[in-house]
């Protein structure tokens, strides 16, 4: 079964500083990769996704992520964060389980942007 | 407006009292799914449905039932709730269940079982 590891449960960072949220997964065979964001008291929203092609994926709100097949990683980055980026971020991996794809979420990283 | 609507948003109940959390989507999506979110565990899939009348177990189906009689609705049923089902529940939908597309989430239903 696929497993997804988000290495940091909490990341505090000052406003306008860069940030990287790390995500590693267990299987590199035919995976699709996603980052979702959850603002307080809301459901999850898609930030970006990697299906194929360029390994550098750009998403909404200035975020980007890089697919690294050899390291089975899909880290999320932003060069300069804002207070409004404070939220919980979830990495998710779609991989085959039997004959169907299953989406597995990581445990989440709480990003807190400090003034 | 495209959306996934869950009700109720908040519910406190007692052990053994049957309850249903409704979920409805207005995007004509084929795929729908239920997740529970617990601190430190992320989202875990309870049940999913690839289309009408087709449902299957996710990772944590014990104690839950679902049905998909219409494309837009996917209710989650707790026949005899227990305290370990206290959690934040999310319904989600996608155009297809092929794992490539965006999942659209409801705003969540916070359930407390006493």
Interface residues (C-beta under 8 A of the other chain):
Chain A: X4 X6 X9 X32 X36 X41 X42 X43 X44 X45 X46 X49 X51 X90 X94 X100 X101 X102 X103 X105 X106 X107 X108
Chain B: X4 X35 X40 X41 X42 X43 X44 X45 X90 X92 X97 X98 X99 X100 X102 X103 X105 X106 X107 X108
